Amino acid sequence: MLAVFNNQDAQGFNKALEKEKNLEKMLSEYESVLVAYSGGVDSNYLLYKAAEVMGRERVLALTVDSELNTSEEVEEAKANANKINVKHLVLQIDLLAIGELAENNPQRCYICKSFIYKKLLSVAEKKNYTAVLDGSNAADASQYRPGLRALQEMGLCSPLLEAGLDKEEIRYLSKQVGLATWNKPSAACLASRLPYGEKITPAKLERVAAAEKYLRQLGVKGNLRVRNHGNLARIEVGKEDISLLMAQKEPLVNELSGLGFSYVTLDLCGFVSGSMDRNLNPSD
């Protein structure tokens, strides 16, 4: 479990309820929307609220299927959109065909999001949706997120961010309305597992995806990343899962060695979102 909210916690989220009212007001002003939809905590809550406020017939969820996400994530997005009962479109894109993206410089996310957002805006125009919404939250603005610049340049809207809702508040509000994603681990594209400057290839992405799938099978429930440093795997999990992996270290090492990792390490700092960004210069 990632988070448990008791009555005392709930009292602390009164502000979240006020922010939710502001979110509803913003959503009510749209004629129709296309929601950039991964099926994760943020975009699932945004899709639910858009459908609730605007009516399901005025909302389209769009999920990008590429080498940078897993087939399991796409299938889960389909299932979650179906639960909300909105129209859902899956758009296949070959992102590694973009040379600059595959080279993996610190602006990778900006390059990627710029390309994807152009596609989403094109779909919205063809299908007569008047706005494209993104699920960025208020906490994203304080982290290294080059994709936010692409979002702003192209005129996409981020209602959760504009309403001031952060991840924990979105989890709380999601739980209140019964969304299964309220306690879903944080997700990021598979490219985030590689250090900047290390070329992205399908084989590397498939390897980290297979490693993370195996760790889930071992019982890891919380946040998880297998960072790919050449032939070294650096595993990040929540502190509650470190002892679990230590108890399973022999089969774990054997499995990851079979995937092609010569060295298998467990990061004692635990899971850190954006850990690959630590050594970036402000000018990157």
Rosetta blueprint (number, residue, H / E / L):
1 M L
2 L L
3 A L
4 V L
5 F L
6 N L
7 N H
8 Q H
9 D H
10 A H
11 Q H
12 G H
13 F L
14 N H
15 K H
16 A H
17 L H
18 E H
19 K H
20 E H
21 K H
22 N H
23 L H
24 E H
25 K H
26 M H
27 L H
28 S H
29 E L
30 Y L
31 E L
32 S L
33 V E
34 L E
35 V E
36 A E
37 Y L
38 S L
39 G L
40 G L
41 V H
42 D H
43 S H
44 N H
45 Y H
46 L H
47 L H
48 Y H
49 K H
50 A H
51 A H
52 E H
53 V H
54 M H
55 G L
56 R H
57 E H
58 R H
59 V E
60 L E
61 A E
62 L E
63 T E
64 V E
65 D E
66 S L
67 E L
68 L L
69 N L
70 T L
71 S H
72 E H
73 E H
74 V H
75 E H
76 E H
77 A H
78 K H
79 A H
80 N H
81 A H
82 N H
83 K H
84 I H
85 N L
86 V L
87 K E
88 H E
89 L E
90 V E
91 L E
92 Q E
93 I L
94 D L
95 L H
96 L H
97 A H
98 I L
99 G H
100 E H
101 L H
102 A H
103 E H
104 N L
105 N L
106 P L
107 Q L
108 R H
109 C H
110 Y H
111 I H
112 C H
113 K H
114 S H
115 F H
116 I H
117 Y H
118 K H
119 K H
120 L H
121 L H
122 S H
123 V H
124 A H
125 E H
126 K H
127 K L
128 N L
129 Y L
130 T L
131 A E
132 V E
133 L E
134 D L
135 G L
136 S L
137 N L
138 A H
139 A H
140 D H
141 A H
142 S H
143 Q L
144 Y L
145 R L
146 P H
147 G H
148 L H
149 R H
150 A H
151 L H
152 Q H
153 E H
154 M H
155 G L
156 L L
157 C E
158 S L
159 P H
160 L H
161 L H
162 E H
163 A L
164 G L
165 L L
166 D L
167 K H
168 E H
169 E H
170 I H
171 R H
172 Y H
173 L H
174 S H
175 K H
176 Q H
177 V L
178 G L
179 L L
180 A H
181 T H
182 W H
183 N H
184 K L
185 P L
186 S L
187 A L
188 A L
189 C L
190 L H
191 A H
192 S H
193 R H
194 L L
195 P L
196 Y L
197 G L
198 E L
199 K L
200 I L
201 T L
202 P H
203 A H
204 K H
205 L H
206 E H
207 R H
208 V H
209 A H
210 A H
211 A H
212 E H
213 K H
214 Y H
215 L H
216 R H
217 Q H
218 L H
219 G L
220 V L
221 K L
222 G L
223 N L
224 L E
225 R E
226 V E
227 R E
228 N E
229 H E
230 G L
231 N L
232 L E
233 A E
234 R E
235 I E
236 E E
237 V E
238 G L
239 K H
240 E H
241 D H
242 I H
243 S H
244 L H
245 L H
246 M H
247 A H
248 Q L
249 K H
250 E H
251 P H
252 L H
253 V H
254 N H
255 E H
256 L H
257 S H
258 G H
259 L L
260 G L
261 F L
262 S L
263 Y E
264 V E
265 T E
266 L E
267 D L
268 L L
269 C L
270 G L
271 F L
272 V L
273 S L
274 G L
275 S H
276 M H
277 D H
278 R L
279 N L
280 L L
281 N L
282 P L
283 S L
284 D L
